[in-house]
Amino acid sequence: MNSLPDTFSTILTADRQASRVAARQVRNMVYSSTNGRAKYDDIKRLINSAPSEYAKISAEENWRQENFVMAISVMYFLHDKESQPNFLFPWLFELHRHENGYIRYAAVRMIENELGPLTYHIRFPGEKRAFRHEKLTPELADRILYELFVNLMILSNDLWKPAYKRYKYIYSLPAGPYKSVQMILGELRDDCGDKYMEKMDKTFDMNIAVNRSLNSW
């Protein structure tokens, strides 16, 4: 069996069929018991370099972009989420605008993967055992959650169309970037609760009002 770096090299350089086959081998390689610690070091390196490697893929090779993002998504849960819970968020926000639904859904799954640790202090107040790493304090989690909320709201506003008024539920929205963003906002609301979301809503609205006031001078 090839190593994960070799498999990703195939995903990024081989022809369409070989790239597709390699991408679908990644899940089995991640969950296999072979290579031990070396495999997990490879996984961290591959995830850390994902945005820069993705940027090298030609936009004309939509199929290669899909293979690469899908392969990253199946092992994303193994990154160092205690010290870097949001380090790929800018890339994932970029993926949410992609026309390929598989790529968008993979981005949704990767962001949702972070919500559990980030919202633990909200769902289980007073319990500190979730914060095994000093860098992921409740205060840092609150800041990351608000930044995530702001970016999702900006994306949502940019992607909104008047036609979406007719849809009452997220699941009934037509497939597309707007629906992907709403799926994460819905998951965020479920994990944070209405009270916490109301606080973020008010802070967001207040900051918008302040910015408008400053811009009017």
Secondary structure as GFF3:
##gff-version 3
##sequence-region A 1 217
A	DSSP	alpha_helix	4	13	.	.	.	ID=ss1
A	DSSP	alpha_helix	16	31	.	.	.	ID=ss2
A	DSSP	alpha_helix	36	48	.	.	.	ID=ss3
A	DSSP	alpha_helix	50	55	.	.	.	ID=ss4
A	DSSP	alpha_helix	62	73	.	.	.	ID=ss5
A	DSSP	three_ten_helix	76	78	.	.	.	ID=ss6
A	DSSP	alpha_helix	89	95	.	.	.	ID=ss7
A	DSSP	alpha_helix	101	118	.	.	.	ID=ss8
A	DSSP	alpha_helix	120	123	.	.	.	ID=ss9
A	DSSP	alpha_helix	138	159	.	.	.	ID=ss10
A	DSSP	three_ten_helix	162	166	.	.	.	ID=ss11
A	DSSP	three_ten_helix	170	172	.	.	.	ID=ss12
A	DSSP	alpha_helix	177	192	.	.	.	ID=ss13
A	DSSP	alpha_helix	194	215	.	.	.	ID=ss14
###
